[in-house]
Amino acid sequence: MAVKHIPTGEVHQGQKGGKTGCGVDTTVKSDHWVNSYERITCAKNGCK
């Protein structure tokens, strides 16, 4: 599963309501995040 950060358009590994693969907490400003099936675009450790 992937989660997309709407303001930047960046797609991370993980899901809404938890943490991304690179450690970003999606519960902070949760309206900025949406679950997605798009290809992961984050190049940080844990996501790629």
Secondary structure, 3 states (H helix, E strand, C coil): CEEEECCCCEEEECCCCCECCCCCECCCCHHHEEEECCCCCCCCCCCC
